[in-house]
Every structure is written in C-alpha cells, then in structure tokens.
C-alpha cells in the first residue's frame, strides 16, 4: 500500500460517551436534571465536554447527527 494518508485526521470525528453520576455534577446542573441518577457526557478527543444528555442512546444519536463517531468510555 503506497497511498499517502494524513495521520492528523485520525480521530478528528471521534467523540467519547461516558456515564456520569448526577451527584458528581455542580448543584446548578443537578437542579436542571430532575430525578435522574445517571446521565451521559459527550467529550471530544481533547477531553472537552460537548454535551450532557439523559441516556446513552441519545448521546450516540446526537453524535451521529453531527457527523461524529461515538465510542463508549468505561
């Protein structure tokens, strides 16, 4: 294989989805969440939080709608 490939592009569209206990969030965020005990955070490759959503399915859908490739973080 002699095709050039730009290695800087690897992972640019990956976002990481991880569960977050609502008790670990700031009080003002907890107030907006309601009675959920766990939500999901979506982060970019640099670790920047992009979104908080109610469930894993929604996190994956949100990522794909924005042309991102979601992967789960344990």
N, CA, C and O of each residue as an XYZ file, in Angstrom:
296
protein
N       0.847     -1.165      0.000
C       0.000      0.000      0.000
C       0.896      1.234      0.000
O       1.645      1.457      0.952
N       0.828      2.014     -1.032
C       1.651      3.205     -1.158
C       0.827      4.483     -1.187
O       1.285      5.507     -1.695
N      -0.350      4.432     -0.662
C      -1.226      5.601     -0.640
C      -0.890      6.462      0.569
O      -0.792      5.963      1.690
N      -0.714      7.755      0.335
C      -0.457      8.659      1.443
C      -1.726      8.830      2.267
O      -2.837      8.889      1.740
N      -1.523      8.905      3.564
C      -2.655      9.073      4.475
C      -2.275     10.109      5.516
O      -1.206     10.028      6.121
N      -3.137     11.066      5.721
C      -2.889     12.120      6.697
C      -3.246     11.614      8.092
O      -4.422     11.541      8.447
N      -2.228     11.263      8.884
C      -2.460     10.713     10.215
C      -3.087     11.716     11.168
O      -3.682     11.320     12.171
N      -2.968     13.002     10.880
C      -3.590     14.015     11.737
C      -5.112     13.948     11.699
O      -5.777     14.450     12.606
N      -5.667     13.335     10.662
C      -7.120     13.255     10.533
C      -7.720     12.105     11.346
O      -8.928     12.076     11.582
N      -6.888     11.168     11.770
C      -7.392     10.047     12.555
C      -7.943     10.565     13.876
O      -7.270     11.307     14.591
N      -9.142     10.180     14.186
C      -9.756     10.553     15.454
C     -10.388     11.926     15.505
O     -10.943     12.300     16.539
N     -10.327     12.686     14.435
C     -10.910     14.023     14.469
C     -12.418     13.990     14.647
O     -12.989     14.919     15.216
N     -13.058     12.962     14.184
C     -14.517     12.890     14.269
C     -14.992     11.956     15.378
O     -16.176     11.627     15.448
N     -14.085     11.534     16.232
C     -14.466     10.644     17.322
C     -14.885     11.468     18.533
O     -14.228     12.444     18.894
N     -15.979     11.063     19.148
C     -16.382     11.621     20.438
C     -16.550     10.462     21.412
O     -16.876      9.340     21.025
N     -16.324     10.759     22.665
C     -16.362      9.744     23.700
C     -17.592      9.940     24.571
O     -17.880     11.045     25.030
N     -18.308      8.852     24.789
C     -19.543      8.880     25.568
C     -19.289      8.126     26.870
O     -18.853      6.975     26.860
N     -19.567      8.792     27.989
C     -19.346      8.118     29.269
C     -20.467      8.444     30.242
O     -21.021      9.543     30.219
N     -20.798      7.480     31.100
C     -21.818      7.732     32.121
C     -21.268      8.649     33.203
O     -20.084      8.602     33.538
N     -22.149      9.484     33.743
C     -21.780     10.423     34.806
C     -22.861     10.351     35.885
O     -24.052     10.460     35.593
N     -22.432     10.168     37.127
C     -23.387     10.220     38.231
C     -23.799     11.668     38.438
O     -22.953     12.562     38.472
N     -25.073     11.895     38.573
C     -25.539     13.267     38.724
C     -25.048     13.895     40.025
O     -24.952     15.119     40.121
N     -24.738     13.078     41.020
C     -24.215     13.611     42.282
C     -22.814     14.204     42.115
O     -22.358     14.965     42.968
N     -22.129     13.857     41.017
C     -20.796     14.399     40.740
C     -20.844     15.733     40.004
O     -19.801     16.341     39.760
N     -22.023     16.189     39.654
C     -22.180     17.422     38.885
C     -22.422     18.617     39.806
O     -22.868     18.441     40.940
N     -22.136     19.823     39.336
C     -22.422     21.027     40.137
C     -23.913     21.127     40.480
O     -24.762     20.634     39.738
N     -24.210     21.756     41.585
C     -25.598     21.875     42.061
C     -26.530     22.473     41.012
O     -27.654     22.000     40.840
N     -26.070     23.514     40.308
C     -26.949     24.156     39.320
C     -27.292     23.222     38.158
O     -28.358     23.345     37.554
N     -26.397     22.300     37.848
C     -26.688     21.320     36.794
C     -27.638     20.262     37.339
O     -28.571     19.847     36.652
N     -27.403     19.827     38.567
C     -28.278     18.827     39.188
C     -29.723     19.304     39.240
O     -30.648     18.513     39.054
N     -29.919     20.583     39.490
C     -31.268     21.142     39.566
C     -32.008     21.021     38.237
O     -33.230     20.876     38.220
N     -31.286     21.080     37.141
C     -31.891     21.007     35.816
C     -32.174     19.567     35.385
O     -32.990     19.341     34.492
N     -31.518     18.609     36.000
C     -31.610     17.208     35.585
C     -32.863     16.519     36.097
O     -33.397     15.626     35.439
N     -33.323     16.917     37.239
C     -34.500     16.271     37.800
C     -34.125     15.061     38.619
O     -33.173     15.109     39.397
N     -34.871     13.956     38.454
C     -34.667     12.784     39.301
C     -33.744     11.721     38.707
O     -33.689     10.609     39.233
N     -33.027     12.020     37.643
C     -32.087     11.059     37.067
C     -30.881     10.882     37.983
O     -30.370     11.858     38.533
N     -30.430      9.650     38.146
C     -29.239      9.410     38.974
C     -27.977      9.303     38.125
O     -26.863      9.414     38.637
N     -28.161      9.086     36.815
C     -27.027      8.968     35.895
C     -27.403      9.584     34.552
O     -28.516      9.393     34.061
N     -26.475     10.317     33.969
C     -26.650     10.862     32.631
C     -25.397     10.523     31.834
O     -24.504      9.848     32.345
N     -25.323     10.981     30.597
C     -24.174     10.679     29.744
C     -23.534     11.960     29.238
O     -24.212     12.891     28.806
N     -22.210     11.981     29.305
C     -21.438     13.115     28.818
C     -20.802     12.737     27.488
O     -20.377     11.598     27.293
N     -20.742     13.690     26.584
C     -20.092     13.522     25.285
C     -18.882     14.451     25.262
O     -19.006     15.658     25.467
N     -17.708     13.868     25.007
C     -16.452     14.629     25.020
C     -15.730     14.473     23.689
O     -15.845     13.441     23.028
N     -14.983     15.507     23.300
C     -14.155     15.390     22.096
C     -12.818     14.749     22.460
O     -12.587     14.413     23.621
N     -11.944     14.578     21.481
C     -10.664     13.899     21.689
C      -9.756     14.642     22.656
O      -8.873     14.031     23.258
N      -9.952     15.942     22.818
C      -9.142     16.725     23.748
C      -9.696     16.679     25.167
O      -9.100     17.245     26.084
N     -10.828     16.012     25.354
C     -11.439     15.901     26.675
C     -12.451     16.979     26.990
O     -13.016     16.996     28.083
N     -12.689     17.877     26.053
C     -13.662     18.950     26.266
C     -15.078     18.383     26.252
O     -15.451     17.659     25.329
N     -15.854     18.708     27.259
C     -17.238     18.248     27.319
C     -18.065     19.023     26.311
O     -18.100     20.253     26.325
N     -18.731     18.280     25.437
C     -19.556     18.892     24.401
C     -21.028     18.911     24.767
O     -21.758     19.825     24.383
N     -21.471     17.894     25.516
C     -22.894     17.801     25.838
C     -23.123     16.890     27.029
O     -22.304     16.022     27.334
N     -24.241     17.100     27.693
C     -24.772     16.193     28.705
C     -26.168     15.804     28.245
O     -26.987     16.667     27.927
N     -26.439     14.507     28.211
C     -27.750     14.044     27.742
C     -28.310     12.992     28.693
O     -27.583     12.425     29.508
N     -29.593     12.746     28.579
C     -30.301     11.881     29.518
C     -29.932     10.401     29.416
O     -29.923      9.704     30.431
N     -29.629      9.910     28.220
C     -29.316      8.485     28.110
C     -28.294      8.204     27.003
O     -28.004      9.056     26.164
N     -27.766      6.994     27.031
C     -26.705      6.590     26.104
C     -27.178      6.635     24.651
O     -26.461      7.112     23.771
N     -28.365      6.145     24.413
C     -28.904      6.128     23.054
C     -28.963      7.544     22.471
O     -28.606      7.757     21.312
N     -29.409      8.497     23.269
C     -29.479      9.886     22.829
C     -28.078     10.445     22.574
O     -27.884     11.204     21.624
N     -27.112     10.084     23.400
C     -25.734     10.548     23.201
C     -25.184     10.071     21.860
O     -24.555     10.842     21.136
N     -25.418      8.812     21.530
C     -24.940      8.264     20.259
C     -25.669      8.905     19.083
O     -25.059      9.202     18.055
N     -26.963      9.116     19.236
C     -27.742      9.752     18.176
C     -27.256     11.187     17.937
O     -27.081     11.605     16.793
N     -27.044     11.923     19.008
C     -26.555     13.293     18.913
C     -25.217     13.351     18.186
O     -25.008     14.202     17.321
N     -24.326     12.456     18.537
C     -23.005     12.419     17.891
C     -23.133     12.141     16.399
O     -22.526     12.827     15.577
N     -23.912     11.148     16.062
C     -24.056     10.783     14.641
C     -24.751     11.873     13.833
O     -24.416     12.088     12.668
N     -25.709     12.558     14.438
C     -26.389     13.662     13.762
C     -25.417     14.799     13.436
O     -25.646     15.584     12.516
N     -24.332     14.872     14.204
C     -23.326     15.910     13.999
C     -22.071     15.365     13.303
O     -20.978     15.919     13.415
N     -22.276     14.255     12.582
C     -21.212     13.632     11.773
C     -19.993     13.243     12.589
O     -18.857     13.350     12.127
N     -20.247     12.786     13.816
C     -19.197     12.305     14.702
C     -19.370     10.806     14.894
O     -20.460     10.261     14.720
N     -18.270     10.150     15.259
C     -18.281      8.717     15.513
C     -18.176      8.498     17.017
O     -17.106      8.705     17.590
N     -19.267      8.083     17.675
C     -19.247      7.908     19.125
C     -18.627      6.573     19.537
O     -18.834      5.548     18.887
N     -17.871      6.608     20.618
C     -17.337      5.394     21.236
C     -17.582      5.500     22.729
O     -17.631      6.598     23.283
N     -17.734      4.363     23.373
C     -18.014      4.326     24.796
C     -16.725      4.342     25.613
O     -15.754      3.670     25.268
N     -16.725      5.104     26.685
C     -15.630      5.125     27.648
C     -16.147      4.466     28.905
O     -17.253      4.768     29.355
N     -15.363      3.570     29.479
C     -15.791      2.877     30.709
C     -15.160      3.518     31.909
O     -15.394      3.082     33.036
